[in-house]
């Protein structure tokens, strides 16, 4: 049994570790959009890594016949680095009566056990990230109908806050606000638009510079001062928040026998951290009703 336990534990690490983070990001909204590559390694709690952002150069203008237009100036490539501490640990686990329950799913592409661990971590990760998005420079409150007019107003505020318009902007809307947008004729009716903006109930095209996605995560309630669970949205430029995660989670499988119990316990642990980015407070806007 000891050999079997070790074999199963090794299989879990071998087959699940490479799949876990890609599956987590594929099935999430906010974590996928603010996840960052970083310099350094996250191997233990408290590790520090650096996220880099290239600083744009300053352009020069010269006039023909007045200035020497045959020369130009350059600037050394510079990056601004933000240090992020991986000081958060998210974990989830299952107990099993028999290893057979686990072993039968290890190599399955559609493992419900792995999916359960992924979903539980997404929920807690969303709770963490949305808590960091609750204090932007700009907020819009009292929005009962999130329609095209509200979307235009968001576009104006983003422009006034100097969001880089060459980069993608995102809007994550809860199901109620997302439903308001789908019901807005000027956004979805063929008499007003010709880009097939709605396919299978999802907005597929950019609207007023925003890529719009529905997010039904409970963590969005952090956007509301009263912790409301509906009428919530977050508009942002991806640079507003830097998320860094371990490349692979840590899996551990052990027997419960030392607790005088029969059975086994499987745990998944991931170390991560996040930090509001450079000018991050100005690069996201929360929208809520109350």
QUIDA-V170780 format. One record per backbone hydrogen bond with DSSP energy under -1.0 kcal/mol. NH is the residue of the N-H (numbers start at 1). CO is the residue of the C=O. E is the energy in kcal/mol with one decimal. If there is no record, write none. Layout:
# QUIDA-V170780
NH&CO&E ; NH&CO&E
This chain:
# QUIDA-V170780
5&1&-2.7 ; 6&2&-2.3 ; 7&3&-2.5 ; 8&4&-2.7 ; 9&5&-2.4 ; 10&6&-2.2 ; 11&7&-2.1 ; 12&8&-2.3 ; 13&9&-1.9 ; 14&10&-2.3 ; 15&11&-3.0 ; 16&12&-2.3 ; 20&16&-1.7 ; 23&19&-2.1 ; 24&20&-2.4 ; 25&21&-2.7 ; 26&22&-2.2 ; 27&23&-1.5 ; 28&25&-1.0 ; 33&29&-1.6 ; 34&30&-1.6 ; 35&31&-1.0 ; 36&243&-2.7 ; 39&50&-2.9 ; 46&86&-3.0 ; 47&44&-1.8 ; 49&84&-2.3 ; 50&39&-2.1 ; 51&82&-2.7 ; 53&80&-2.0 ; 55&78&-2.8 ; 66&63&-1.7 ; 67&63&-3.3 ; 69&67&-1.1 ; 80&53&-3.3 ; 82&51&-2.7 ; 84&49&-2.8 ; 86&47&-3.1 ; 87&85&-1.8 ; 88&272&-2.6 ; 90&270&-2.5 ; 92&268&-2.0 ; 94&266&-2.3 ; 96&264&-3.3 ; 103&99&-3.2 ; 104&100&-1.9 ; 105&102&-1.9 ; 108&105&-1.4 ; 111&108&-1.0 ; 115&111&-2.2 ; 116&112&-2.0 ; 117&113&-1.9 ; 118&114&-2.5 ; 119&115&-2.8 ; 120&116&-2.0 ; 121&117&-1.8 ; 122&118&-2.4 ; 123&119&-2.1 ; 124&120&-1.7 ; 125&121&-2.7 ; 126&122&-2.7 ; 127&123&-1.9 ; 128&124&-1.9 ; 129&125&-2.6 ; 130&126&-2.7 ; 131&127&-1.2 ; 137&281&-3.1 ; 140&286&-2.5 ; 143&288&-1.8 ; 147&145&-1.5 ; 151&147&-1.9 ; 152&148&-2.4 ; 153&149&-2.1 ; 154&150&-2.0 ; 155&151&-2.0 ; 156&152&-2.1 ; 157&153&-2.2 ; 158&154&-2.7 ; 159&155&-2.2 ; 160&156&-2.5 ; 161&157&-1.7 ; 162&159&-1.6 ; 163&158&-2.0 ; 167&164&-1.1 ; 170&236&-2.8 ; 171&211&-2.5 ; 172&234&-2.8 ; 173&213&-2.5 ; 174&232&-2.7 ; 178&174&-3.0 ; 179&175&-2.0 ; 180&176&-1.9 ; 181&177&-2.0 ; 182&178&-2.1 ; 183&179&-1.6 ; 184&181&-1.1 ; 187&184&-1.6 ; 188&184&-1.5 ; 189&185&-2.5 ; 192&189&-2.0 ; 193&189&-2.1 ; 199&202&-2.4 ; 202&199&-1.6 ; 204&197&-2.9 ; 207&210&-2.6 ; 210&207&-2.2 ; 211&169&-2.5 ; 213&171&-2.6 ; 215&173&-2.7 ; 220&217&-1.4 ; 221&218&-1.8 ; 222&219&-1.9 ; 223&220&-2.4 ; 224&221&-1.3 ; 227&224&-1.7 ; 233&287&-2.1 ; 234&172&-2.5 ; 235&285&-2.9 ; 236&170&-2.6 ; 237&283&-2.6 ; 240&237&-2.3 ; 241&238&-1.0 ; 242&275&-2.7 ; 243&34&-2.2 ; 244&273&-2.8 ; 246&271&-1.8 ; 250&269&-3.3 ; 252&267&-2.1 ; 254&265&-2.1 ; 256&263&-2.4 ; 259&256&-1.7 ; 260&257&-2.3 ; 261&256&-1.5 ; 264&96&-2.8 ; 265&254&-2.6 ; 266&94&-2.8 ; 267&252&-2.5 ; 268&92&-2.9 ; 269&250&-2.0 ; 270&90&-2.6 ; 272&88&-2.6 ; 273&244&-2.3 ; 275&242&-1.8 ; 277&240&-2.1 ; 280&277&-2.5 ; 285&235&-3.1 ; 286&138&-1.1 ; 287&233&-2.7 ; 288&140&-2.3 ; 289&231&-1.2
